[in-house]
Amino acid sequence: MKKLSTKWFLKWSEKVGLKKQNLLDAIRDLEAGLSAVDLGSNLFKVRVRREHRGKSSGFRTIIVFREDDRAVFLFGFGKNEKENIDKNELRYFKKLGRDILSLSSEQLEKAISQKVLADIEVIE
């Protein structure tokens, strides 16, 4: 399964100090049905642990996910920054998620090589 993020999400996660392992743990939790809210259209809101704190004081992420295929982090925010995403943001993320899930393997690889998407597992 591909574990990816958008360019925006990658910059944001580096800025707030999210560790690669925390992102991989969030995907594992999503696969297990833990700490995730189904927003419809293969979109999920998943809690990500903040370093040296728990999930409840951590971050919320929006992930488009298709089992055994791909998980792509689209957006993130601190619980202290924002309560939740609004209806317009939700509509936008659902559209973006559908577009990403419709990409073929070749198109996905091209997006990674052009740095539109980042492969989380190879990030240092």
C-alpha positions in Angstrom: 0.0 0.0 0.0 1.3 3.5 -0.9 1.5 5.9 2.0 1.6 9.4 0.7 1.0 13.1 1.5 0.3 16.2 -0.5 3.1 18.8 -0.8 1.1 21.1 1.5 0.7 18.5 4.2 4.4 17.6 4.1 5.4 21.2 4.6 2.8 21.6 7.4 3.9 18.4 9.2 7.6 19.4 9.1 6.6 22.9 10.5 4.7 21.4 13.5 7.3 18.7 14.1 5.3 15.6 13.2 7.5 12.5 13.1 7.3 10.1 10.2 6.5 7.3 12.7 3.5 9.2 14.0 2.1 9.4 10.5 2.7 5.7 9.9 1.0 4.9 13.2 -2.0 7.0 12.2 -2.4 4.9 9.0 -2.1 1.7 11.0 -4.8 3.1 13.4 -7.0 3.9 10.3 -6.6 0.4 9.0 -7.6 -1.0 12.4 -10.5 1.4 12.7 -9.1 3.2 15.7 -9.1 7.0 16.3 -10.7 7.6 12.9 -14.0 9.2 11.8 -15.4 8.3 8.4 -16.3 11.5 6.5 -17.6 9.6 3.5 -16.1 9.2 0.0 -13.1 7.3 1.3 -12.2 10.4 3.5 -11.3 10.0 7.1 -10.4 12.3 10.0 -7.6 10.6 12.0 -6.0 11.7 15.2 -2.2 11.9 15.2 -0.2 11.9 18.4 1.9 15.0 19.2 5.4 14.1 20.4 5.5 13.6 24.2 1.7 13.9 24.4 -1.3 11.8 23.6 -3.7 11.8 20.7 -6.3 14.0 22.5 -4.0 17.0 22.6 -2.4 16.1 19.2 -3.3 16.8 15.6 -6.3 16.0 13.4 -5.5 14.9 9.8 -7.7 14.4 6.8 -6.7 11.2 4.9 -8.1 9.7 1.7 -7.9 6.0 2.1 -8.6 2.9 0.0 -7.8 -0.4 1.7 -4.8 -2.3 0.3 -4.2 0.5 -2.2 -3.2 4.0 -0.9 -3.5 6.4 2.0 -2.8 10.0 1.3 -2.6 12.8 4.0 -4.4 15.8 2.6 -4.7 18.3 5.5 -3.8 18.6 9.1 -4.5 21.0 12.0 -3.9 21.2 15.7 -6.9 20.7 18.0 -6.0 24.1 19.6 -6.0 25.8 16.2 -9.3 24.7 14.8 -12.3 22.8 16.1 -13.1 21.0 12.8 -13.2 21.5 9.0 -16.2 23.3 7.6 -18.7 22.1 4.9 -16.8 23.9 2.1 -13.5 22.3 3.1 -15.1 18.9 3.4 -16.5 19.2 -0.1 -13.1 20.3 -1.4 -11.3 17.4 0.3 -13.9 14.9 -1.0 -13.3 16.1 -4.6 -9.5 16.1 -4.1 -9.7 12.6 -2.6 -11.7 11.3 -5.6 -9.2 12.8 -8.0 -6.3 11.2 -6.1 -8.0 7.8 -5.9 -8.7 7.9 -9.7 -5.0 8.2 -10.5 -3.5 5.1 -12.2 -0.3 3.6 -10.7 1.7 5.4 -13.5 0.0 8.7 -12.8 0.6 8.3 -9.1 4.3 7.6 -9.7 4.5 10.7 -11.9 2.9 12.8 -9.2 5.5 11.5 -6.8 8.4 12.2 -9.2 7.2 15.7 -9.8 6.9 16.2 -6.0 3.2 16.9 -6.1 2.8 14.0 -3.7 5.4 12.6 -1.3 6.0 9.0 -0.3 6.0 9.1 3.5 8.0 5.9 3.8 11.0 7.4 2.0 11.0 10.7 3.9 14.1 11.1 6.0 
